[in-house]
């Protein structure tokens, strides 16, 4: 996965600053805007992204990993619908903790899909399930070789899904910008979270599942792919009729 500052949106950004401060009842936050800070002790070194971590943060809480992943999401795409933004970021916390990826069967009808799309952090169960199904066996222990060393590249849940999805969403938001007369370099916050993003996002997800996940041998994945495409068709038909 490309580092956030290597991508087009943040090509002029010099660094990512981490601020540790009192955030009230929050553990952390990640801003997608670019700022130039003039610190009392560090001066200014040009445009920066900002991650904030509560001064009450304590491990094993995974807020730092969660907020860093937001920086990747922001760099790849303007889409910030909560089921994607917060759900996937929470899912990626699993890469840094022991224990299984809590999941549940993928939505198998319109009502169940609608419920997931209305979620925020709780949508992590869907992303966890996709990570497991798209990388079969990814939760197994790393294989030990004859010399006692672990294999150099053990399976990682989400490898087949996450980077391809971010790349696909990078392309999809360009199409959305063209269709809705938005800038390629700046979207208002309400556009980033708009329900109008759904057909672009769901089609990108369906395409990644079709190309990177074993849908030919997994009935659940195949059915979920078809459900996504049916919803995309419905949303676009409804948009044309308005």
C-alpha positions in Angstrom: 0.0 0.0 0.0 1.4 3.4 -1.0 2.2 5.7 2.0 -0.3 8.5 2.3 2.2 11.3 1.4 3.2 9.5 -1.8 -0.3 9.8 -3.3 -1.8 12.6 -5.4 -4.0 14.2 -2.7 -1.1 14.8 -0.3 1.7 15.2 -2.8 2.6 18.7 -1.3 2.5 17.5 2.3 5.8 17.3 4.1 4.9 15.2 7.1 2.3 13.8 9.5 2.3 15.4 12.9 1.0 13.5 15.9 -0.5 15.7 18.7 -0.9 14.2 22.2 -3.5 16.3 24.1 -6.7 16.3 26.1 -9.5 15.1 23.8 -12.2 14.8 26.4 -14.1 11.6 26.0 -12.4 10.7 22.7 -9.3 8.5 22.3 -8.1 10.0 19.0 -8.9 11.7 15.8 -7.5 12.1 12.3 -7.9 15.2 10.2 -8.0 15.0 6.4 -7.2 18.7 6.0 -3.7 20.1 5.5 -2.3 22.7 7.9 0.9 24.6 8.4 1.9 24.8 12.0 4.3 27.2 13.6 5.3 25.4 16.8 6.9 27.3 19.7 9.8 24.8 19.9 9.8 23.1 16.5 9.1 26.0 14.1 7.4 25.3 10.8 8.4 22.8 8.2 5.6 23.1 5.7 2.2 21.5 5.2 1.3 18.6 7.5 -1.5 16.2 8.2 -2.5 15.8 11.8 -3.3 12.8 14.0 -4.4 13.5 17.6 -4.1 10.9 20.4 -5.6 11.4 23.9 -3.1 12.0 26.7 -5.1 9.4 28.6 -4.4 6.8 25.9 -3.2 3.4 27.3 -2.4 0.2 25.5 -3.7 -2.3 24.5 -6.2 0.2 23.0 -5.6 0.4 19.3 -6.5 4.0 18.6 -3.1 4.9 17.1 -3.4 2.2 14.5 -7.0 3.1 13.8 -6.1 6.8 13.2 -3.1 6.0 11.1 -5.3 3.9 8.8 -7.6 6.8 8.4 -4.6 8.7 6.8 -4.4 6.0 4.2 -8.2 6.2 3.5 -8.0 9.9 3.1 -5.1 9.7 0.8 -6.7 7.2 -1.5 -10.3 8.5 -1.7 -12.6 11.4 -0.7 -15.4 8.9 0.2 -16.0 9.1 4.0 -19.3 7.2 4.4 -19.0 5.9 8.0 -19.6 2.2 7.2 -16.4 2.4 5.1 -14.4 5.0 7.0 -14.9 3.8 10.6 -15.9 0.2 9.9 -12.9 -0.7 7.9 -10.5 1.3 10.2 -11.8 -0.7 13.2 -11.5 -3.9 11.2 -7.8 -3.2 10.5 -7.1 -2.9 14.2 -7.3 -6.7 14.2 -3.9 -6.9 12.5 -2.3 -5.6 15.7 -4.1 -7.6 18.3 -4.2 -11.2 19.4 -7.4 -13.1 19.0 -9.9 -13.9 16.3 -11.6 -11.5 13.9 -15.1 -11.1 15.3 -17.5 -11.5 12.3 -20.9 -12.5 11.2 -22.3 -13.8 7.9 -22.4 -11.2 5.1 -25.7 -9.5 4.4 -27.9 -11.8 2.2 -30.8 -9.5 1.5 -31.5 -5.8 0.9 -32.7 -5.2 4.5 -29.5 -6.6 6.0 -27.3 -4.7 3.5 -29.2 -1.5 4.3 -28.6 -2.1 8.0 -24.8 -2.4 7.5 -24.6 0.7 5.3 -26.3 2.6 8.2 -23.6 1.5 10.6 -20.3 3.2 11.5 -17.8 1.3 13.7 -20.1 -1.7 13.9 -19.7 -2.3 10.2 -16.3 -3.8 11.1 -18.1 -7.2 11.4 -18.7 -7.1 7.6 -15.2 -6.1 6.8 -13.8 -8.8 9.2 -15.9 -11.4 7.4 -14.7 -10.2 4.0 -11.0 -10.2 5.1 -11.4 -13.8 6.3 -13.2 -15.1 3.2 -11.0 -13.3 0.7 -7.8 -14.7 2.4 -8.8 -18.3 3.3 -6.6 -19.6 6.1 -5.2 -16.2 7.1 -5.9 -16.7 10.8 -3.7 -19.8 11.0 -0.4 -19.7 12.9 2.7 -18.9 10.8 4.3 -22.1 9.5 7.6 -23.1 11.2 10.3 -24.2 8.8 12.8 -26.9 9.4 15.4 -24.5 10.8 13.0 -23.3 13.4 12.3 -19.9 11.6 8.9 -18.8 10.7 8.0 -18.4 7.1 8.9 -15.0 5.8 5.5 -14.1 4.4 2.7 -15.6 6.6 -0.9 -15.0 5.4 -2.4 -11.8 6.6 -6.2 -11.2 6.7 -7.3 -8.4 4.4 -4.3 -8.6 2.1 -6.4 -9.6 -0.9 -9.1 -7.0 -0.2 -7.9 -3.8 1.4 -5.3 -2.3 -1.0 -7.2 -3.3 -4.1 -10.3 -1.7 -2.6 -8.5 1.6 -1.8 -7.1 1.7 -5.4 -10.6 1.0 -6.8 -12.1 3.8 -4.7 -9.4 6.2 -5.8 -10.7 5.6 -9.4 -14.4 5.6 -8.4 -14.3 9.0 -6.7 -12.8 10.5 -9.9 -15.9 9.2 -11.7 -18.2 10.5 -9.0 -16.5 13.9 -9.2 -17.0 14.0 -12.9 -20.7 12.9 -12.7 -21.5 15.4 -9.9 -19.3 18.3 -11.1 -17.0 18.1 -8.1 -13.3 19.0 -8.0 -10.7 16.3 -8.2 -8.7 17.9 -5.4 -11.4 19.1 -2.9 -14.8 17.9 -1.9 -17.1 19.6 0.7 -17.6 17.5 3.8 -21.2 16.8 3.0 -20.2 15.4 -0.4 -17.6 13.1 1.1 -20.3 11.6 3.4 -23.2 11.7 0.9 -25.4 8.7 0.2 -24.8 9.5 -3.5 -21.4 7.9 -3.0 -23.0 4.5 -2.4 -23.3 3.2 -6.0 -19.7 4.1 -6.8 -18.4 2.5 -3.5 -20.5 -0.6 -3.7 -19.6 -1.2 -7.4 -15.9 -0.8 -6.5 -16.2 -3.3 -3.7 -18.1 -5.8 -5.9 -15.4 -5.5 -8.6 -12.7 -6.2 -6.0 -14.5 -9.2 -4.6 -15.0 -10.6 -8.1 -11.3 -10.1 -9.1 -9.5 -10.8 -5.8 -11.7 -13.1 -3.7 -12.6 -16.8 -4.4 -16.2 -16.2 -5.3 -16.2 -19.3 -7.7 -15.7 -21.6 -4.7 -17.5 -19.6 -2.0 -21.3 -19.4 -2.1 -21.5 -16.6 0.5 -19.0 -14.4 -1.3 -20.8 -15.0 -4.7 -24.2 -14.2 -3.2 -22.9 -11.0 -1.5 -21.3 -9.9 -4.8 -24.6 -10.3 -6.6 -26.4 -8.4 -3.8 -24.0 -5.5 -4.1 -24.5 -5.3 -7.9 -28.3 -5.5 -7.5 -28.2 -2.5 -5.1 -26.0 -0.6 -7.5 -28.4 -1.2 -10.3 -31.4 -0.1 -8.1 -29.6 3.1 -6.9 -28.7 4.1 -10.4 -32.2 3.4 -11.7 -33.7 5.5 -9.0 -31.3 8.3 -9.7 -32.2 8.4 -13.3 -35.9 8.6 -12.4 -35.5 11.6 -10.2 
